[in-house]
Amino acid sequence: MKEDQEHGSGRFVENPEYPEFPWFEGIINAIAHRDYAASGQFIKVSMFDDRLEIESPGRFPNIVTADNISYTRFSRNKTISRVMTEFEWVRELNEGVKKIYSDMTDAGLPEPEYIETPNTVRLVLRNNIDVRKNKTSHEISGDGSNKNVIENVIENDKLEQYVRGCSRKKAERTRIIIDVIKSNPSITISELKDKIQVTDRTIARYLKDMRDAEIIQREGSDNGGRWIVL
């Protein structure tokens, strides 16, 4: 939620950073379709300056993927889904996911992202922070004399900057690598390659690019060292 000053009135009015339906439906879907066999794991909602993330335990069920989720339906927990449908919290025929996409587009926001990690599915909803930052910089700088000050104060997350410049597949794999490293900093390159299911050459290229971008670094040897997410 952000506040804008109402023009001419001197009052502040609240404008939501995200349409209500996408984040509400994202949470409902996480409850209805999470993997309840993954005990000890929880649905996690995280809010950042530029995005909202809803992470659900378990991978995509059956034939569903990040590429076809907007038009493919498969219910992992049929009883829960049926009850939530009767309460009109879940929509039939995958209409809910379609509306997440359409509502974000109608609000002028980036398309939602579904990312599958080794143990979770993450929905990422991005806001218009870049537009607001540019607007703020313009309003404060006036004749441009304060532009450098504003640009220095506003800092973007290095990882987000990096993945935005990657292909979709590389961006998804980069996020998975980060998640795996966070959960097991001592993982070897060979084990990491097997986790991501890529070739030696590909994992070496990904890790080099991430090191060059100062996203990760390696302390110690390949076998006895550990990874650090910067």
C-alpha positions as CSV (number, residue, x, y, z in Angstrom):
1,M,0.0,0.0,0.0
2,K,1.3,3.4,-0.9
3,E,0.1,6.9,-0.2
4,D,-0.3,9.7,-2.7
5,Q,-1.2,13.3,-1.9
6,E,-4.6,14.1,-3.4
7,H,-4.1,16.9,-5.8
8,G,-5.3,20.2,-4.5
9,S,-6.7,18.9,-1.2
10,G,-3.6,18.5,0.9
11,R,-4.9,15.0,1.9
12,F,-3.2,11.7,1.5
13,V,-5.1,8.9,-0.1
14,E,-4.2,5.2,-0.1
15,N,-3.6,3.5,-3.5
16,P,-3.0,-0.2,-3.5
17,E,0.3,-1.3,-5.1
18,Y,-1.4,-4.5,-6.3
19,P,-5.0,-5.3,-7.4
20,E,-6.7,-7.3,-4.7
21,F,-7.6,-10.3,-6.7
22,P,-4.1,-11.5,-7.7
23,W,-2.6,-11.6,-4.2
24,F,-5.8,-13.0,-2.6
25,E,-6.2,-15.7,-5.3
26,G,-2.5,-16.5,-4.9
27,I,-2.9,-17.2,-1.2
28,I,-6.0,-19.2,-1.8
29,N,-4.3,-21.3,-4.5
30,A,-1.3,-21.9,-2.1
31,I,-3.7,-23.3,0.5
32,A,-5.7,-25.4,-2.0
33,H,-2.8,-26.8,-4.0
34,R,0.2,-27.1,-1.6
35,D,1.8,-30.4,-1.0
36,Y,0.5,-31.3,2.5
37,A,2.9,-34.3,2.6
38,A,5.7,-31.8,3.0
39,S,5.4,-31.6,6.8
40,G,7.3,-28.9,8.6
41,Q,7.0,-26.5,5.7
42,F,4.7,-23.5,5.6
43,I,3.1,-21.2,3.1
44,K,5.2,-18.0,3.1
45,V,4.1,-14.5,2.0
46,S,7.0,-12.0,1.6
47,M,6.7,-8.4,0.7
48,F,9.6,-6.4,-0.8
49,D,9.8,-2.9,-2.2
50,D,9.3,-4.0,-5.7
51,R,7.4,-7.3,-5.4
52,L,5.1,-9.6,-3.4
53,E,6.0,-13.3,-3.2
54,I,3.7,-16.2,-2.2
55,E,5.6,-19.4,-1.8
56,S,3.8,-22.8,-1.4
57,P,5.4,-26.1,-0.3
58,G,5.7,-28.7,-3.1
59,R,6.4,-28.6,-6.8
60,F,3.8,-28.2,-9.5
61,P,1.3,-31.1,-9.6
62,N,1.1,-33.6,-12.5
63,I,1.1,-31.9,-15.9
64,V,1.1,-28.3,-14.6
65,T,4.3,-26.2,-15.4
66,A,5.3,-22.5,-15.0
67,D,4.6,-22.1,-18.8
68,N,1.2,-23.7,-19.0
69,I,-0.3,-22.8,-15.6
70,S,-2.6,-20.1,-17.0
71,Y,-4.5,-22.6,-19.1
72,T,-3.8,-26.1,-17.5
73,R,-5.7,-27.3,-14.4
74,F,-4.9,-30.2,-12.1
75,S,-6.0,-30.4,-8.5
76,R,-3.7,-32.1,-6.0
77,N,-6.1,-31.8,-3.1
78,K,-9.5,-32.4,-4.6
79,T,-11.5,-32.4,-1.4
80,I,-10.0,-29.0,-0.2
81,S,-10.5,-27.5,-3.7
82,R,-14.2,-28.7,-3.8
83,V,-14.9,-27.2,-0.4
84,M,-13.2,-23.9,-1.3
85,T,-15.1,-23.8,-4.6
86,E,-18.4,-24.2,-2.7
87,F,-17.4,-21.2,-0.6
88,E,-16.6,-19.4,-3.9
89,W,-13.0,-19.0,-2.9
90,V,-11.7,-21.1,-5.8
91,R,-12.8,-20.7,-9.3
92,E,-13.5,-23.6,-11.7
93,L,-11.7,-24.2,-15.0
94,N,-8.6,-22.3,-13.9
95,E,-10.4,-19.0,-14.2
96,G,-8.6,-17.7,-11.1
97,V,-5.1,-17.9,-12.6
98,K,-6.3,-16.4,-15.8
99,K,-7.8,-13.5,-13.8
100,I,-4.5,-13.0,-11.9
101,Y,-2.8,-12.5,-15.3
102,S,-5.6,-10.2,-16.7
103,D,-5.9,-8.1,-13.5
104,M,-2.1,-7.4,-13.4
105,T,-2.2,-6.4,-17.0
106,D,-5.2,-4.2,-16.5
107,A,-3.4,-2.5,-13.6
108,G,-0.4,-1.8,-15.9
109,L,1.8,-4.1,-13.9
110,P,4.3,-6.7,-15.1
111,E,3.0,-10.2,-15.8
112,P,2.9,-12.5,-12.8
113,E,5.8,-15.0,-12.5
114,Y,5.5,-18.6,-11.4
115,I,8.8,-20.1,-10.4
116,E,9.3,-23.8,-9.4
117,T,12.2,-24.5,-7.0
118,P,13.3,-27.9,-5.9
119,N,10.8,-27.8,-3.0
120,T,8.3,-25.0,-3.6
121,V,6.3,-23.0,-6.1
122,R,6.6,-19.3,-5.9
123,L,4.2,-16.7,-7.3
124,V,5.9,-13.3,-7.8
125,L,3.7,-10.2,-8.3
126,R,5.7,-7.0,-9.2
127,N,4.6,-3.5,-8.6
128,N,5.4,-0.3,-10.5
129,I,8.3,0.8,-8.2
130,D,10.5,1.9,-11.1
131,V,7.8,4.2,-12.4
132,R,7.3,5.7,-8.9
133,K,11.0,6.1,-8.4
134,N,11.4,7.9,-11.7
135,K,8.4,10.1,-10.8
136,T,9.9,10.9,-7.3
137,S,13.3,11.6,-8.8
138,H,11.8,14.0,-11.3
139,E,9.6,15.8,-8.7
140,I,12.5,16.2,-6.2
141,S,15.3,17.0,-8.6
142,G,13.4,19.9,-10.2
143,D,16.1,21.4,-12.4
144,G,18.1,18.2,-12.2
145,S,20.6,19.5,-9.6
146,N,19.7,16.8,-7.1
147,K,19.4,13.9,-9.6
148,N,22.7,12.3,-8.6
149,V,21.7,12.4,-5.0
150,I,18.4,10.7,-5.6
151,E,19.9,8.1,-7.8
152,N,22.5,7.3,-5.2
153,V,19.9,7.0,-2.4
154,I,17.7,4.6,-4.4
155,E,19.4,1.2,-4.6
156,N,18.0,-1.8,-6.5
157,D,18.5,-5.4,-5.4
158,K,21.5,-6.8,-7.3
159,L,19.8,-10.2,-7.8
160,E,16.7,-8.6,-9.3
161,Q,18.7,-6.5,-11.6
162,Y,20.7,-9.5,-12.7
163,V,17.8,-11.8,-13.4
164,R,15.9,-9.1,-15.3
165,G,18.7,-9.2,-17.9
166,C,18.6,-13.0,-18.2
167,S,16.4,-15.2,-20.3
168,R,13.4,-16.7,-18.6
169,K,15.0,-20.1,-18.2
170,K,18.3,-18.7,-16.9
171,A,16.4,-16.4,-14.5
172,E,14.4,-19.4,-13.1
173,R,17.6,-21.5,-12.7
174,T,19.4,-18.6,-11.1
175,R,16.7,-18.3,-8.4
176,I,16.8,-22.1,-7.8
177,I,20.6,-22.0,-7.4
178,I,20.2,-19.2,-4.8
179,D,17.6,-21.2,-2.9
180,V,19.8,-24.4,-3.0
181,I,22.9,-22.5,-1.8
182,K,20.9,-20.8,1.0
183,S,19.7,-24.2,2.2
184,N,23.0,-25.9,1.8
185,P,26.0,-23.5,1.6
186,S,28.5,-26.5,1.5
187,I,27.0,-28.1,-1.6
188,T,29.6,-29.0,-4.2
189,I,29.4,-27.9,-7.8
190,S,28.8,-31.5,-8.9
191,E,25.8,-31.8,-6.5
192,L,24.5,-28.4,-7.6
193,K,24.7,-29.4,-11.2
194,D,22.6,-32.5,-10.4
195,K,20.1,-30.5,-8.5
196,I,19.6,-28.0,-11.3
197,Q,19.8,-30.8,-13.9
198,V,22.2,-29.1,-16.2
199,T,25.5,-29.9,-17.8
200,D,28.9,-29.2,-16.3
201,R,29.5,-26.5,-18.9
202,T,26.1,-24.8,-18.1
203,I,26.5,-24.8,-14.3
204,A,30.1,-23.4,-14.7
205,R,28.8,-20.6,-16.9
206,Y,25.9,-19.8,-14.5
207,L,28.2,-19.7,-11.4
208,K,30.8,-17.6,-13.2
209,D,28.1,-15.1,-14.3
210,M,26.7,-14.9,-10.8
211,R,30.2,-14.4,-9.3
212,D,31.0,-11.7,-11.8
213,A,27.7,-10.0,-10.9
214,E,28.7,-10.2,-7.2
215,I,25.6,-12.2,-6.3
216,I,27.5,-15.1,-4.9
217,Q,31.1,-16.0,-3.9
218,R,33.0,-19.2,-3.0
219,E,35.1,-19.6,0.1
220,G,37.6,-22.4,0.2
221,S,38.0,-25.3,-2.2
222,D,35.4,-26.9,-4.5
223,N,35.0,-29.9,-2.2
224,G,35.6,-28.4,1.3
225,G,34.5,-24.8,0.9
226,R,31.1,-23.1,1.1
227,W,29.0,-20.7,-0.9
228,I,28.0,-17.2,0.3
229,V,25.0,-15.3,-1.1
230,L,26.1,-11.6,-1.1
